Amino acid sequence: MARRDEPVFGELVAIPWGLGEVYCYVHEIYGRPDRRYVILRSEPELSHYMLDDETTVVVPLEQVRRLGPEESTSALTTTAR
C-alpha cells in the first residue's frame, strides 16, 4: 500500500542520471517500510535522449523526486514536441 508521501503508479517523477536528471513513470513500489524501491520506466523522449531505448530501472525510493504540477506539465509538453 502506498503511503501518502510516495509516488503512485503512472506518476511522472525525476531521478538522477549522470550529471543530470531523467523523467520516468512509476511502475511499482515495493520493499519493507524501512527499505523501499521503485521500478521506473523511461523512454528517449522523457530523458531528453540521454537514453537510446525504453529503459526500466530500479532505484531506492530516496532517489525519486516527485514533480510538482507545473514541472510535470512542462516535462510532458517539452517531450511532446
N, CA, C and O of each residue as an XYZ file, in Angstrom:
324
protein
N       0.842     -1.177      0.000
C       0.000      0.000      0.000
C       0.888      1.242      0.000
O       1.824      1.342      0.794
N       0.592      2.184     -0.891
C       1.385      3.407     -0.995
C       1.092      4.334      0.172
O      -0.050      4.474      0.612
N       2.137      4.955      0.653
C       1.964      5.968      1.689
C       1.628      7.288      1.018
O       1.853      7.470     -0.179
N       1.094      8.191      1.797
C       0.656      9.471      1.257
C       1.793     10.228      0.562
O       1.551     10.904     -0.438
N       3.021     10.128      1.069
C       4.137     10.879      0.503
C       4.872     10.133     -0.609
O       5.840     10.660     -1.157
N       4.436      8.917     -0.958
C       5.076      8.139     -2.009
C       4.404      8.406     -3.353
O       3.204      8.676     -3.412
N       5.185      8.329     -4.430
C       4.560      8.437     -5.752
C       3.671      7.222     -6.014
O       3.786      6.200     -5.337
N       2.800      7.340     -6.984
C       1.863      6.260     -7.299
C       2.079      5.775     -8.733
O       2.748      6.438     -9.526
N       1.513      4.627     -9.054
C       1.626      4.042    -10.383
C       1.253      5.064    -11.454
O       0.219      5.726    -11.361
N       2.101      5.184    -12.466
C       1.826      6.081    -13.578
C       2.268      7.515    -13.372
O       2.219      8.316    -14.306
N       2.698      7.852    -12.169
C       3.120      9.229    -11.890
C       4.468      9.514    -12.553
O       5.358      8.664    -12.561
N       4.606     10.708    -13.103
C       5.862     11.137    -13.705
C       6.760     11.698    -12.609
O       6.358     12.596    -11.870
N       7.979     11.163    -12.505
C       8.934     11.573    -11.478
C      10.291     11.806    -12.138
O      10.465     11.542    -13.328
N      11.246     12.301    -11.358
C      12.609     12.506    -11.856
C      13.582     11.721    -10.988
O      13.385     11.579     -9.781
N      14.644     11.209    -11.629
C      15.715     10.536    -10.888
C      17.053     11.057    -11.397
O      17.153     11.492    -12.544
N      18.089     11.017    -10.548
C      19.417     11.424    -11.014
C      19.927     10.447    -12.076
O      19.738      9.236    -11.969
N      20.579     11.003    -13.102
C      21.132     10.169    -14.169
C      22.387     10.863    -14.679
O      22.303     11.868    -15.384
N      23.524     10.337    -14.330
C      24.773     11.002    -14.707
C      24.868     12.336    -13.991
O      24.736     12.411    -12.770
N      25.097     13.385    -14.763
C      25.182     14.727    -14.183
C      23.841     15.446    -14.166
O      23.747     16.566    -13.664
N      22.806     14.819    -14.706
C      21.502     15.465    -14.766
C      20.406     14.604    -14.171
O      20.631     13.822    -13.247
N      19.212     14.769    -14.724
C      18.044     14.005    -14.294
C      17.307     13.509    -15.521
O      17.367     14.121    -16.588
N      16.617     12.402    -15.363
C      15.697     11.935    -16.397
C      14.323     11.768    -15.769
O      14.190     11.494    -14.577
N      13.306     11.939    -16.603
C      11.935     11.732    -16.158
C      11.552     10.282    -16.415
O      11.946      9.690    -17.419
N      10.786      9.725    -15.501
C      10.353      8.327    -15.594
C       8.931      8.216    -15.079
O       8.457      9.057    -14.316
N       8.261      7.155    -15.514
C       6.951      6.823    -14.971
C       7.109      5.743    -13.915
O       7.866      4.790    -14.100
N       6.395      5.893    -12.812
C       6.415      4.892    -11.746
C       5.643      3.665    -12.220
O       4.506      3.767    -12.681
N       6.278      2.515    -12.098
C       5.626      1.256    -12.470
C       5.199      0.476    -11.225
O       4.112     -0.102    -11.191
N       6.063      0.462    -10.201
C       5.743     -0.282     -8.975
C       6.632      0.204     -7.840
O       7.761      0.639     -8.069
N       6.122      0.129     -6.618
C       6.897      0.412     -5.406
C       6.809     -0.830     -4.531
O       5.727     -1.382     -4.330
N       7.942     -1.261     -4.018
C       7.938     -2.471     -3.194
C       9.009     -2.381     -2.119
O       9.833     -1.466     -2.129
N       8.996     -3.316     -1.209
C      10.009     -3.410     -0.163
C       9.432     -3.191      1.223
O       8.259     -2.865      1.400
N      10.310     -3.386      2.200
C       9.929     -3.172      3.597
C       9.758     -1.675      3.853
O      10.265     -0.856      3.086
N       9.062     -1.315      4.907
C       8.867      0.107      5.208
C      10.179      0.889      5.352
O      10.228      2.075      5.026
N      11.228      0.243      5.831
C      12.497      0.955      6.014
C      13.412      0.862      4.792
O      14.485      1.466      4.784
N      13.008      0.119      3.766
C      13.834     -0.048      2.571
C      12.920     -0.229      1.357
O      12.637     -1.352      0.939
N      12.466      0.895      0.800
C      11.525      0.880     -0.317
C      12.272      1.109     -1.633
O      13.232      1.878     -1.688
N      11.824      0.438     -2.679
C      12.392      0.570     -4.016
C      11.290      0.900     -5.002
O      10.120      0.587     -4.782
N      11.685      1.542     -6.099
C      10.728      1.936     -7.119
C      11.189      1.380     -8.465
O      12.345      1.553     -8.853
N      10.290      0.719     -9.165
C      10.549      0.297    -10.536
C      10.024      1.410    -11.431
O       8.858      1.795    -11.348
N      10.901      1.919    -12.287
C      10.575      3.060    -13.136
C      10.773      2.706    -14.607
O      11.607      1.868    -14.948
N      10.004      3.350    -15.465
C      10.137      3.173    -16.905
C      10.372      4.537    -17.542
O       9.641      5.492    -17.284
N      11.399      4.611    -18.374
C      11.669      5.847    -19.097
C      11.832      5.527    -20.573
O      11.993      4.370    -20.962
N      11.788      6.556    -21.375
C      11.960      6.408    -22.816
C      12.788      7.582    -23.322
O      12.937      8.576    -22.612
N      13.326      7.489    -24.526
C      14.228      8.545    -25.007
C      13.640      9.955    -24.907
O      14.343     10.890    -24.524
N      12.364     10.116    -25.247
C      11.753     11.453    -25.209
C      11.719     12.025    -23.799
O      11.942     13.220    -23.607
N      11.441     11.181    -22.817
C      11.378     11.643    -21.426
C      12.755     11.963    -20.872
O      12.883     12.770    -19.951
N      13.791     11.335    -21.428
C      15.150     11.530    -20.912
C      15.918     12.579    -21.704
O      17.126     12.731    -21.523
N      15.227     13.302    -22.578
C      15.892     14.262    -23.470
C      16.988     13.552    -24.258
O      18.054     14.112    -24.517
N      16.705     12.323    -24.628
C      17.563     11.467    -25.452
C      18.897     11.120    -24.800
O      19.867     10.821    -25.496
N      18.955     11.157    -23.459
C      20.120     10.608    -22.758
C      20.058      9.084    -22.800
O      21.078      8.416    -22.634
N      18.862      8.531    -23.022
C      18.673      7.086    -23.172
C      18.334      6.809    -24.629
O      17.586      7.565    -25.248
N      18.876      5.735    -25.177
C      18.616      5.391    -26.575
C      17.340      4.581    -26.756
O      16.689      4.675    -27.797
N      16.982      3.797    -25.765
C      15.825      2.910    -25.848
C      14.968      3.061    -24.603
O      15.383      3.656    -23.608
N      13.744      2.501    -24.680
C      12.919      2.444    -23.474
C      13.688      1.650    -22.424
O      14.235      0.588    -22.722
N      13.731      2.158    -21.209
C      14.554      1.582    -20.153
C      13.739      1.411    -18.885
O      12.931      2.271    -18.533
N      13.955      0.296    -18.202
C      13.354      0.060    -16.894
C      14.476     -0.010    -15.873
O      15.449     -0.740    -16.063
N      14.344      0.746    -14.791
C      15.364      0.762    -13.742
C      14.694      0.611    -12.383
O      13.510      0.903    -12.219
N      15.474      0.152    -11.419
C      15.022      0.058    -10.028
C      15.950      0.933     -9.205
O      17.170      0.781     -9.263
N      15.369      1.853     -8.436
C      16.164      2.748     -7.587
C      15.537      2.810     -6.200
O      14.344      2.550     -6.042
N      16.341      3.155     -5.192
C      15.765      3.371     -3.864
C      14.784      4.544     -3.905
O      14.985      5.507     -4.644
N      13.751      4.455     -3.126
C      12.727      5.499     -3.084
C      13.320      6.872     -2.790
O      12.817      7.881     -3.284
N      14.393      6.920     -1.986
C      15.001      8.206     -1.626
C      15.545      8.954     -2.841
O      15.697     10.175     -2.787
N      15.841      8.252     -3.932
C      16.397      8.900     -5.121
C      15.326      9.471     -6.045
O      15.641     10.181     -7.000
N      14.073      9.166     -5.763
C      12.976      9.614     -6.618
C      12.509     10.991     -6.167
O      12.227     11.218     -4.991
N      12.433     11.912     -7.140
C      11.936     13.259     -6.847
C      10.587     13.430     -7.529
O      10.466     13.352     -8.752
N       9.575     13.666     -6.693
C       8.244     13.910     -7.243
C       8.218     15.290     -7.885
O       8.841     16.231     -7.395
N       7.491     15.394     -8.983
C       7.383     16.655     -9.695
C       6.129     17.390     -9.253
O       5.092     16.775     -9.004
N       6.229     18.687     -9.158
C       5.051     19.492     -8.886
C       4.187     19.558    -10.137
O       4.649     19.174    -11.212
N       2.948     20.033    -10.033
C       2.046     20.076    -11.191
C       2.613     20.874    -12.369
O       2.482     20.457    -13.520
N       3.238     22.012    -12.086
C       3.781     22.839    -13.161
C       4.949     22.143    -13.847
O       5.044     22.138    -15.075
N       5.833     21.558    -13.053
C       7.000     20.884    -13.613
C       6.594     19.644    -14.406
O       7.183     19.350    -15.446
N       5.605     18.928    -13.924
C       5.123     17.733    -14.610
C       4.517     18.105    -15.963
O       4.785     17.447    -16.968
N       3.707     19.152    -15.988
C       3.102     19.616    -17.233
C       4.172     20.088    -18.198
O       4.111     19.796    -19.392
N       5.152     20.817    -17.685
C       6.255     21.302    -18.515
C       7.042     20.144    -19.109
O       7.408     20.186    -20.283
N       7.307     19.116    -18.320
C       8.061     17.951    -18.803
C       7.306     17.255    -19.924
O       7.911     16.843    -20.914
N       6.005     17.122    -19.783
C       5.217     16.430    -20.799
C       5.102     17.246    -22.074
O       5.157     16.675    -23.164
N       4.944     18.556    -21.979
C       4.830     19.373    -23.187
C       6.173     19.496    -23.888
O       6.218     19.584    -25.115
N       7.267     19.503    -23.137
C       8.599     19.568    -23.739
C       8.882     18.301    -24.524
O       9.456     18.372    -25.611
N       8.497     17.147    -24.005
C       8.780     15.880    -24.682
C       7.829     15.629    -25.840
O       8.121     14.797    -26.698
N       6.696     16.327    -25.889
C       5.722     16.110    -26.953
C       6.113     16.810    -28.248
O       5.504     16.544    -29.285
N       7.092     17.681    -28.226
C       7.496     18.434    -29.429
C       8.216     17.590    -30.420
O       8.615     18.081    -31.476
